[in-house]
Amino acid sequence: MKSIILSFFVILTTTLSSFAQEDAITKYFNKYIDDTRFSAVYISPKMFNMVSKIEIKDMEPDVQEVIRSIKGLRVLHTEVNALQFYQEALKTINTKEYEVLLTARDNGENVQFLVKSSGDMVQELLMIVGGDKNFAMLSFLGDIDLKKVGKLAKVLNIDNLQYLNKIEEKH
């Protein structure tokens, strides 16, 4: 009986650890978190939860709904060796785990939106921007409605979020 229980916990632990695999940006984020060439932002699920409960007169209900659905946000940004970091990110991330949502070239920058989804809900929205002067990587985790996520660009004042409007334009 003990061996059955032990086996169950081993299987459970293995299963949970596979679910807890780091999202795409976490590995890259952790690699460069202390690198002074990068700006890094992490917004925890608790912070999104707190913000969603605050009544803000000008905040649209759709935006509050999107904020409630997000479980985390990680951002990396640099203007140093931007193209090199962009290419490294594309090699590091297993893009086969993602569906390409949108690719664009805008003012000399490559923009890619990739998603991990289950059914109609997106669990991770990954944006990678790279060019000669700018590299940015953003990862939203949660149950995300892509039709509404572009409205976050108006609320969160983070460089490169203007590209989220491109998703809204496509839907």
Backbone bond lengths (Angstrom), bond angles and torsions (degrees), N, CA, C in turn:
res aa  C-N    CA-C-N  psi(-1)  N-CA   C-N-CA  omega(-1)  CA-C   N-CA-C  phi
1 M - - - 1.449 - - 1.532 111.23 -
2 K 1.353 116.14 -41.95 1.457 119.56 179.25 1.522 110.62 -62.19
3 S 1.338 116.20 -37.86 1.464 118.82 -179.51 1.529 110.83 -67.77
4 I 1.314 117.18 -33.45 1.465 120.23 177.27 1.525 110.02 -66.82
5 I 1.328 116.36 -45.02 1.466 120.84 179.02 1.520 109.90 -64.31
6 L 1.333 116.43 -43.95 1.460 120.35 178.70 1.531 110.60 -61.63
7 S 1.331 116.25 -43.44 1.466 120.45 177.98 1.526 111.03 -61.19
8 F 1.334 115.40 -41.42 1.460 120.14 178.31 1.529 110.84 -59.46
9 F 1.332 117.13 -46.02 1.461 120.76 -179.57 1.527 112.10 -66.91
10 V 1.316 117.03 -35.89 1.467 120.02 176.82 1.527 109.70 -64.30
11 I 1.323 116.31 -45.93 1.465 120.38 178.77 1.527 110.34 -63.85
12 L 1.326 116.54 -43.88 1.459 121.04 179.28 1.522 111.06 -61.45
13 T 1.323 116.53 -44.93 1.463 120.97 179.58 1.521 110.67 -63.16
14 T 1.317 116.95 -43.31 1.461 121.07 178.46 1.520 110.56 -62.97
15 T 1.326 116.23 -44.29 1.457 120.62 179.28 1.516 110.91 -63.16
16 L 1.326 116.69 -47.36 1.462 120.02 -179.58 1.516 111.65 -63.91
17 S 1.326 116.89 -37.39 1.465 118.01 179.24 1.520 110.91 -67.69
18 S 1.327 117.87 -31.54 1.461 118.59 176.70 1.521 110.57 -70.37
19 F 1.360 116.98 -34.30 1.458 119.60 174.80 1.512 110.65 -69.44
20 A 1.309 116.87 -29.24 1.458 121.08 -177.58 1.523 111.88 -88.61
21 Q 1.332 116.39 10.91 1.458 118.77 177.34 1.512 108.39 -52.83
22 E 1.278 114.85 142.29 1.450 119.10 -177.98 1.522 109.84 -64.80
23 D 1.314 114.87 136.87 1.443 118.88 174.85 1.526 108.32 -66.52
24 A 1.301 115.90 169.50 1.463 121.48 -171.53 1.516 113.75 -54.27
25 I 1.287 116.72 -45.14 1.456 118.26 -174.14 1.524 112.37 -78.55
26 T 1.328 119.04 -23.15 1.466 121.05 -175.52 1.521 111.35 -58.53
27 K 1.328 116.90 -46.75 1.465 119.61 179.74 1.525 110.35 -61.78
28 Y 1.292 115.46 -47.57 1.461 120.43 -179.46 1.525 110.16 -66.79
29 F 1.318 115.91 -42.15 1.468 122.73 179.14 1.529 110.13 -58.83
30 N 1.317 116.36 -49.12 1.468 120.67 -179.16 1.529 112.14 -64.08
31 K 1.308 116.33 -32.04 1.463 120.29 179.55 1.530 111.22 -65.98
32 Y 1.323 116.86 -34.64 1.465 120.37 -173.59 1.531 114.38 -115.19
33 I 1.313 118.45 8.48 1.466 121.81 -176.48 1.525 112.85 -57.46
34 D 1.315 117.18 -36.89 1.464 120.58 -177.82 1.526 112.89 -99.01
35 D 1.314 116.61 4.39 1.459 121.45 179.94 1.531 108.61 -80.30
36 T 1.313 116.35 120.76 1.468 120.94 -175.10 1.529 113.37 -68.40
37 R 1.316 117.39 -10.81 1.469 119.57 176.91 1.526 111.85 -75.12
38 F 1.328 116.68 -14.37 1.459 121.80 -174.62 1.519 112.41 -109.70
39 S 1.324 114.56 147.01 1.460 121.81 163.57 1.523 104.65 -97.62
40 A 1.301 117.13 136.86 1.459 120.81 -178.76 1.521 109.44 -132.94
41 V 1.328 115.38 139.60 1.458 121.74 178.34 1.519 107.71 -133.53
42 Y 1.319 115.95 135.92 1.462 121.38 171.55 1.519 107.12 -132.32
43 I 1.316 116.27 126.20 1.460 121.16 175.17 1.518 106.47 -117.22
44 S 1.309 115.82 120.43 1.463 122.21 -173.96 1.531 111.53 -78.77
45 P 1.333 116.44 162.77 1.464 120.04 175.39 1.530 111.84 -57.80
46 K 1.321 116.21 -37.71 1.465 120.03 -179.65 1.530 111.05 -61.30
47 M 1.322 116.81 -40.81 1.462 120.45 179.11 1.527 110.96 -64.85
48 F 1.343 116.90 -44.24 1.466 119.36 177.06 1.523 110.47 -60.92
49 N 1.324 116.94 -40.14 1.457 121.40 178.55 1.527 110.86 -62.09
50 M 1.334 116.57 -44.71 1.463 120.68 179.62 1.531 110.98 -63.19
51 V 1.320 117.00 -44.29 1.465 120.96 -179.13 1.523 110.84 -64.24
52 S 1.320 117.09 -38.35 1.466 120.03 -178.09 1.525 112.06 -66.53
53 K 1.324 117.44 -21.55 1.470 121.02 -179.48 1.523 112.97 -89.67
54 I 1.310 116.36 -13.85 1.461 120.26 179.74 1.527 108.47 -78.99
55 E 1.311 115.56 130.48 1.460 119.29 177.55 1.523 109.10 -85.15
56 I 1.306 114.91 114.89 1.457 121.29 178.45 1.528 106.64 -116.24
57 K 1.302 116.18 123.29 1.468 121.23 -173.74 1.522 113.02 -54.26
58 D 1.309 117.13 -44.38 1.461 120.61 -173.68 1.525 114.08 -86.43
59 M 1.339 117.91 -3.70 1.462 119.65 -176.81 1.527 110.24 -81.69
60 E 1.309 114.77 124.53 1.456 120.83 179.04 1.530 109.96 -68.29
61 P 1.332 117.45 148.12 1.473 120.54 177.68 1.529 112.61 -57.34
62 D 1.341 116.98 -36.02 1.472 120.65 178.26 1.520 111.19 -60.78
63 V 1.329 116.59 -40.01 1.459 121.06 -179.27 1.521 109.73 -67.30
64 Q 1.337 116.99 -42.97 1.467 119.69 177.31 1.522 110.68 -61.20
65 E 1.324 116.69 -39.09 1.465 120.76 178.77 1.529 110.96 -63.63
66 V 1.322 116.93 -43.06 1.468 120.83 178.20 1.522 109.97 -63.47
67 I 1.315 116.88 -44.77 1.468 120.75 -179.95 1.521 110.42 -60.48
68 R 1.331 117.36 -41.09 1.469 121.02 178.57 1.527 111.68 -63.06
69 S 1.317 116.52 -31.90 1.470 120.00 -175.30 1.526 113.20 -82.86
70 I 1.328 117.78 -14.92 1.463 120.60 -177.45 1.521 110.23 -84.87
71 K 1.306 115.14 132.57 1.468 121.59 -178.85 1.521 112.29 -103.11
72 G 1.304 117.75 -7.38 1.457 120.42 178.39 1.512 111.38 175.34
73 L 1.314 114.82 154.89 1.455 121.79 177.27 1.513 108.19 -141.91
74 R 1.317 115.34 131.04 1.463 121.47 175.33 1.520 107.33 -127.27
75 V 1.327 114.80 138.24 1.456 120.82 -179.59 1.519 108.91 -135.55
76 L 1.315 115.89 133.74 1.466 122.80 169.97 1.517 107.35 -123.24
77 H 1.317 115.92 138.95 1.457 119.54 179.60 1.521 110.02 -148.34
78 T 1.326 115.66 139.12 1.462 120.94 173.28 1.520 109.55 -151.01
79 E 1.311 114.50 154.56 1.458 121.22 173.54 1.527 110.39 -113.53
80 V 1.330 116.76 4.99 1.462 123.28 179.76 1.529 108.26 -100.39
81 N 1.320 117.22 128.24 1.473 121.58 179.96 1.530 111.51 48.66
82 A 1.307 116.23 42.04 1.459 121.95 -172.10 1.525 113.10 -57.45
83 L 1.311 117.36 -47.48 1.462 120.34 -178.17 1.524 111.24 -64.23
84 Q 1.304 117.18 -37.80 1.468 121.82 177.83 1.536 110.46 -62.01
85 F 1.331 117.27 -45.34 1.463 120.38 -179.91 1.525 111.50 -68.35
86 Y 1.314 116.99 -34.87 1.460 121.63 176.57 1.529 109.90 -61.43
87 Q 1.328 116.24 -49.29 1.463 120.57 -179.89 1.525 111.20 -64.18
88 E 1.337 117.15 -39.06 1.464 120.61 177.34 1.525 110.91 -62.78
89 A 1.313 116.60 -42.30 1.465 120.57 179.81 1.520 110.79 -61.43
90 L 1.325 116.64 -43.24 1.463 119.92 179.87 1.521 111.75 -64.02
91 K 1.330 117.28 -32.97 1.465 120.76 177.86 1.524 111.56 -77.09
92 T 1.322 116.95 -33.58 1.463 122.15 -175.50 1.522 112.28 -75.34
93 I 1.300 116.02 -40.09 1.466 121.04 -175.10 1.518 109.58 -81.11
94 N 1.308 115.54 134.10 1.456 120.77 176.68 1.528 107.96 -79.37
95 T 1.314 115.78 88.48 1.461 120.20 -175.64 1.533 112.57 -68.26
96 K 1.325 117.69 -11.66 1.465 120.39 176.90 1.528 111.38 -68.65
97 E 1.339 116.10 -19.88 1.462 120.47 177.67 1.525 111.49 -78.35
98 Y 1.324 116.37 -8.85 1.459 121.56 -173.65 1.514 111.28 -117.96
99 E 1.314 114.52 156.76 1.451 121.77 171.37 1.527 106.90 -103.20
100 V 1.321 115.94 134.27 1.462 119.63 177.92 1.521 107.55 -73.86
101 L 1.310 115.12 122.98 1.455 120.78 179.41 1.523 110.53 -94.18
102 L 1.330 115.74 -42.46 1.454 120.19 -176.35 1.521 109.07 -160.51
103 T 1.302 117.00 138.64 1.463 121.48 169.64 1.522 106.89 -128.81
104 A 1.312 115.41 143.51 1.462 119.95 -179.17 1.516 109.22 -152.56
105 R 1.307 113.93 159.80 1.459 120.95 171.61 1.521 104.94 -122.04
106 D 1.329 115.65 121.09 1.459 120.91 -174.38 1.521 109.32 -135.45
107 N 1.316 116.98 116.53 1.469 122.10 179.33 1.526 112.58 51.99
108 G 1.337 116.25 43.72 1.456 120.55 177.78 1.516 114.76 79.26
109 E 1.328 117.44 6.57 1.464 120.85 178.44 1.519 109.65 -112.20
110 N 1.317 115.05 139.44 1.455 121.66 173.98 1.517 107.55 -88.07
111 V 1.325 116.29 132.29 1.457 121.40 -179.68 1.518 107.57 -124.95
112 Q 1.330 116.29 128.12 1.459 121.15 176.85 1.518 109.37 -129.81
113 F 1.324 115.35 134.02 1.454 121.40 171.23 1.514 107.01 -114.38
114 L 1.308 115.96 125.07 1.455 123.03 178.89 1.521 107.74 -122.62
115 V 1.327 116.88 146.96 1.460 120.13 179.56 1.518 110.99 -133.08
116 K 1.320 114.05 148.37 1.460 122.78 165.80 1.512 104.26 -110.85
117 S 1.325 115.80 125.05 1.454 117.26 -176.58 1.512 111.36 -137.69
118 S 1.315 113.03 161.82 1.452 122.21 174.72 1.520 105.54 -135.90
119 G 1.313 115.89 111.25 1.458 118.66 -175.33 1.518 110.02 66.49
120 D 1.323 115.79 -131.99 1.464 120.87 -178.39 1.518 113.40 -87.75
121 M 1.321 117.21 -10.77 1.463 120.31 -175.82 1.531 110.73 -98.36
122 V 1.314 115.00 140.78 1.459 122.03 178.09 1.517 108.27 -98.54
123 Q 1.337 117.34 124.34 1.466 121.40 178.54 1.523 111.88 -86.56
124 E 1.327 116.59 -32.10 1.456 119.70 177.95 1.519 109.19 -141.11
125 L 1.305 115.02 130.94 1.453 122.64 172.92 1.514 106.32 -114.11
126 L 1.314 116.15 117.68 1.456 121.97 -176.94 1.521 108.86 -114.44
127 M 1.312 116.26 126.50 1.455 121.51 176.34 1.523 108.09 -116.63
128 I 1.325 115.80 129.64 1.464 121.37 176.97 1.523 107.11 -124.79
129 V 1.323 115.47 124.32 1.458 121.95 179.43 1.518 107.66 -122.03
130 G 1.327 116.37 131.55 1.457 118.24 178.94 1.508 112.66 -152.42
131 G 1.307 114.64 141.29 1.456 122.24 177.07 1.512 108.42 -161.82
132 D 1.311 116.10 -165.15 1.464 120.13 -179.26 1.524 112.85 -65.93
133 K 1.324 117.20 -32.28 1.464 120.26 -171.96 1.521 114.84 -114.59
134 N 1.318 118.83 -5.66 1.453 120.24 -170.92 1.525 110.86 -149.49
135 F 1.308 116.21 131.95 1.462 122.09 170.19 1.520 107.21 -130.67
136 A 1.315 115.87 130.46 1.460 120.49 176.77 1.514 108.98 -144.51
137 M 1.314 113.92 145.72 1.449 121.39 178.15 1.519 106.89 -137.53
138 L 1.330 116.82 124.55 1.456 121.55 179.44 1.512 108.38 -126.46
139 S 1.306 116.43 138.59 1.451 121.29 177.80 1.517 109.00 -132.83
140 F 1.327 115.42 118.13 1.456 122.12 173.20 1.516 107.39 -100.92
141 L 1.318 117.22 131.88 1.458 122.43 176.12 1.523 108.73 -116.68
142 G 1.320 117.00 144.28 1.459 120.89 177.30 1.512 110.21 145.68
143 D 1.314 115.86 -157.74 1.462 122.51 173.28 1.518 106.06 -107.53
144 I 1.310 115.55 97.01 1.452 121.58 -164.98 1.526 111.01 -106.46
145 D 1.319 115.82 131.14 1.457 123.12 173.37 1.527 107.28 -94.56
146 L 1.311 116.23 108.95 1.466 120.58 -174.61 1.522 113.17 -63.58
147 K 1.319 116.63 -25.49 1.461 119.37 -179.46 1.523 111.83 -67.98
148 K 1.318 116.33 -20.42 1.460 120.03 -175.21 1.520 113.30 -111.73
149 V 1.310 118.16 -10.73 1.464 120.89 -172.16 1.529 112.82 -67.84
150 G 1.320 118.06 -27.77 1.456 120.76 178.76 1.516 113.14 -61.07
151 K 1.319 116.72 -25.18 1.464 120.71 179.66 1.522 112.09 -68.66
152 L 1.329 117.02 -18.32 1.468 120.11 177.18 1.524 111.70 -64.80
153 A 1.309 116.26 -28.61 1.467 119.98 -179.32 1.523 111.05 -58.47
154 K 1.320 115.89 -30.98 1.460 120.17 -179.96 1.522 111.90 -76.65
155 V 1.330 117.16 -27.80 1.463 121.67 -174.52 1.523 111.83 -91.94
156 L 1.339 117.03 -47.88 1.463 121.75 -179.12 1.517 108.45 -87.88
157 N 1.279 117.58 126.00 1.462 121.37 -177.69 1.530 109.42 -96.79
158 I 1.343 115.81 73.47 1.460 122.09 -178.46 1.521 107.90 -122.13
159 D 1.332 116.22 133.23 1.463 120.67 178.55 1.520 110.72 -51.37
160 N 1.306 116.01 142.42 1.464 125.90 175.85 1.519 114.05 77.67
161 L 1.322 119.35 -4.48 1.459 119.25 178.23 1.524 112.07 -68.77
162 Q 1.313 117.92 -14.49 1.460 119.50 177.94 1.526 110.78 -59.34
163 Y 1.333 117.25 -24.06 1.460 120.15 178.87 1.529 112.12 -68.22
164 L 1.328 117.84 -19.32 1.460 119.95 176.49 1.522 111.09 -62.06
165 N 1.315 117.46 -28.05 1.462 120.10 177.88 1.517 111.55 -63.08
166 K 1.325 117.76 -26.49 1.463 121.22 178.05 1.527 110.49 -64.15
167 I 1.332 116.97 -33.74 1.464 120.04 177.59 1.511 109.15 -66.03
168 E 1.321 116.35 -46.64 1.458 120.90 -178.79 1.530 110.38 -60.95
169 E 1.331 117.52 -37.58 1.461 121.49 179.09 1.525 111.27 -64.39
170 K 1.346 117.40 -32.30 1.463 121.75 -177.97 1.527 112.19 -76.17
171 H 1.354 117.36 -21.92 1.471 120.67 -176.37 1.491 112.02 -103.51
